[in-house]
Amino acid sequence: MRRREFIRLFSSTIVAWPLTARAQQAAVPVIGFLNSGSSKALQSFVAAFRQGLSESGYVEGQNLAIEYRWADGDYEKLPRLAVDLVDRHVSAIIAGGPPAIMAAEAATTTIPIVFTSGGNPIELGFVSSLSKPGGNVTGVSFLLNELGAKRLELLRELVPAATSVGFLANPTRPSFQSEVTNTQQAAPALGVKLVVLNASTEAEIDAAFAEFSRQGIAALSLDSFFQTRRDQIVALANRFRIATMYNLREYVVAGGLISYAPSLAEVYRQAGVYVAKIVKGAKPAHLPVLQPTKFRPCDQSQDSQGTRSHCIQSDAIARRRGDRMR
């Protein structure tokens, strides 16, 4: 009797083992990708994120899955999209932009969140410090808000005759005011008057450019919201012949005049590296917030092959020691 029971038990184990093994092999980590923008506008950044993952041994579709959630510029969608990712029990969430980060933070206090943000992560309340973030959030801050003054300076050099410079801002973006203030404070020393107009929809952007043109604005800078409206803004700037300083190289690739920024592709690549570390067991609280250390101006130049974008300086992402943003 005992012998027959043993044989029966052993046989059932032999049958079940391959099924169990296959189930274990199929259980790959799932990453949530939450972003305020659109998949079309951010294709190159998604590729850079995947590159960061692959450098750490994770390949989408092989040993890792990614659930993408895009708001397409509609911030009101983000809370629902974030909750959906949490309900799917993802291993980590990469959140792009302050609205997406806020939605992810509201949805979970336990799932690790890796952010990419142009705003100050301490001022926005995402982390307690850069070197020791604490909690379940860390990421890469690329300082777009803090570069307003430098962009205005470069724009003044580009169009020295401009006594009034326009600034296009989106008041619905959580950290827009710090970028506006940063630029406004630099204007008097540069001898220019800053004309700020707000816009948050396609129609409002059209109207703002028409108003800039009516006021005789020859030079323009803009805040960090507008990458989902990139083609529209480049077309309007060219149409109204307004020399525009952009905050991302991708505007120049799309036909814009000049930009000054870190490489956003490098930011997303580093975010991919961080997500891989978390999947392997690292805690967000122990991963310092990263910041760019090099920036580059890009512009349109001509050579034997025609007009192309040209960037002067290479980029790098490195850990910034201490809390210099405090």
N, C-alpha and C positions, 0 to 999 in steps of 0.2 A: 504493500500500500504506500509506504513511504517512498519507495523507488518510483512508482507510477506518478505520485504527486510531484516528485522532484523533476522528472522528465517533462511533465506538463508545464511546470513553472519555468523551467529552463527554455522550453520551446517558445512559450509566450514572450519571454524576455528577448530571445533572438529576433522574433518578428517585430517587437516594439522598438528595439534599439535603433534600426535605421531611420524610423519615423522621428524619433526623438532627436537624433543627430541632425537630421535635415532641418527640423524646427529650430534647433539652436543655431545652425548655420544661417538660417533665414533672418534671424533677429539682429538686424543691423541698426546702428544709431540713426535717429531721425532728427534733423535740424530744422527749426522754424526760421524762415527768412521773412521778416516783416519790414515793409518799406513804405514811406509816404508817396514815393514816385511811381513810375510805370516801368514795366518790364522792357519796353522798347527803348526808353531813354537810358536805362541803366544796364544794358546788355554787357558793355565792356567791364563794368564794375562787378557784375555777377561772375564773369569769366575770371577776373582777378581774385575774387573770393574763392572760387573753386581751385585756383592755382595755389593759394595759401593752404587749403585743405590737402591738396595732393602732395605738396612739399612735406607734409607731416604724415603721409601714408594713407589718406582717405580720398577715395574717388567716388563721386556721385554715381549711383547706379550699380556699383560693385560692392563696396563695404560700408556705404553710407547713403542715406536718402535725405532729400531736402524738400520741405513743404514751403512753397512760395505763396506769400500773401501781399498783394499790391493794392494801395489805396488810390492810385492814379490821381494824386493831388487832392483827394477828398478826405480830409482829416477825420470826418465823422465816422468813416468806415473802420478806422483803426481799432477802437475798443473791441468791436465784434470780431475782427480778424485776429486780434491778440488772444481773446478768450478761446477762439476756435483752435489755435495752436496749443494752448494750455490743455484743452480737453483731449487733444491727441497725444498728450504726454511726451512731447518732444524732449530731447536731451539738453537742448540749449536753443536760445533765440538770438539771432542777430537782428538788431533793430537799427534802421537807418533814418537818422534825423530826429530832433527832439520830440515831435508829435508821436512818432512810432515808439520811441523809448518810453515816454510817459504812459502810453497805452499798455506796453509790455509790463512796466512796473506795477500798474494798477491791476493787471491780470494775475500776476504771480509774485510771490516773495521767496520762492524756493527754486524755481527753474533758473539756471544761469542765463544772464543776458549780456551779450557783447554788443556794444553800441558803436556806431560811426556817427560823429556829430561835429558840426561846425561851431556849436555854441560852447560856452564855458561849462563843463560838467559839474563843477563845484557850485557855481552860482545857480545853475538849474536844479540842483539838489539830487543829481544822479549818484554822486559819490561824495564821501566825506573828505577825501584828499586824493591827490594823484598817485602818490606812492603807496598808499594803503586804502584802496577804495572802500573796503568793508561791504557787508551784505552780499547780494547775489549779482551785482552789476560791475562791469569794467568795460574797457573798449579803447577806441582810438578817437581822440579829439583833434581835428585838423585846423582849428583856429581861424576859420573864415571870418567870424565876427571881429576878431582882433586885428584884421588886416585892412580894415576900411581906410585908415589914415594912410597907409603905405600905397594903397591903390590910388587914392586921391592925389598923392604926391607924384606918382608916375604919370597920371592922367594930366596933371598940370604941366609936366615937362613935355608931354606929347602935344598938348594944345595950349601953348603959353599965352595966347591972346584971349583965352576964355576967362572972363571975369565972373561968370555964373556957371556953376556945374550942377547938373541934375543928379538926383538920387532916387531910384525907384525902390520902394519898400513894400513888403507885404505885412500888414498889421495883424494878420491872423497867425503868423509864425511866432511861437513862444518866445524866442530870443531875438526878435527883430530889433527891439529898441536899443539893445547894447551896440549893435552894429551901426545903427543910425547915429547914436551918440558919439561913438568912436570917430566916425567920419566928420560929424559936425564940429567936434572939438579941434580937429586938425585944419578946418577951412580957414579961419582968420589968419593963421600964421602963413598960409600959402597965398593969401590975398584974393580969396575967392568967396563968393556967396553960394551957399548950398541951398538948392531948391529941392525940397523933398515932396514927392507925390506918392500916394499909396495906391496899391492895386493888388487884387487877389483873384481876379477872374480874367478870362481871355478878353472880354469886352473892356474891362477896366484897364488892362495893359494897353490896348489899342488907344483908348482915350488919353491915357497918360502920355504916350509918345506924341500924340497930336498936340497936347498941351505944352509939352517940352518944346516942340517945334514952334508953336505959336509964340512962346516966350523968348525965342531966339537962343535956346540952350544948344551949345555946340559940342558939349562934352558931358558924358553921363557915366555914373557908376550904379551898381544895383546890389541888392542884398542877396542872401544865399538861398532863398526859397525857389528861385525861378528855373531850376534845371529842367523841370517838367514842361516848361514853356520855352525851352531853348531855341527851337527853330523859329517860333513866332517872334521872339525878341530880337534875334539876329536879323531877321528879315525887316523888322520895323526900324532898327538902328541904321541899316543900310539904305532903306527907303528914304528916311528923313535926313540922312547924311549927318548923323550924330555920332561923334567919336566915342565909343563905349568901352569902358574897362570892365572886363568880366572876371568872375571869381573862380572860374574853372577852365582848364585847357580845352574841354570839350566844346565850349562856345567857339573857340578859334577854329577847331576842326570843322565846325558847322558853318564857317565863313565869317566869324566875328573878327574884330580888329586886333585886340590884345587882351591878355589875361595875366593875373599874378596870383599864384596859388601853389600849394603843395600838390602832389600827384594824388588824386582821389583813387585811382586804380591801386596805388601802393597802399593807401589806407585800407581798402577792402581786402587786399592780399594779406595784410597783417591781421586783419580781423579774422580771416580764415585760419591763420596760424593759431590765434588765440582760441577759437572755437575747437580746433583739433586738440589743443592742450587740455581744454575742459572735458572733452569727450574721453580723453585718456585719464582723467581723474583730478586735474588741477582745479582749485577753487578760485572763483572770480575775485574774492576778497584778497587773495594773495598775488594777483596779477596786476601790476601797476598800469594806470592809464598811460597810453602812449601818445606822443605828440610829434609832429614834424619838426625837423631841425633844419631843413633846407627848403627854399622856395624858388620858384622860377617864373620869369616873365616869358610868355609865349606870344608870338605875333604872326601875321601873314607875311611871308617873304616870297620872292620870285627867283627861280633859277631856270636852268635849261628845260626842266620838266614841268614848268608852269608854277602857279601859286600853290604854296603849301604852308602848313603851320610849322613854326620854328620855335623851339624852346632852348633857352640859353644854358640853363643849369640843371644838373641832375638832381633828383630828389632822394631823400632817405627818411626813414622813420626810425626813431631811436627813443629810448627811455629818457625822459627828462628827470634828472635827480631833484628831489625836493618838490615843494609845492610853489612853483613860481607864479602860478595864476592866483594865488591867494591875495 
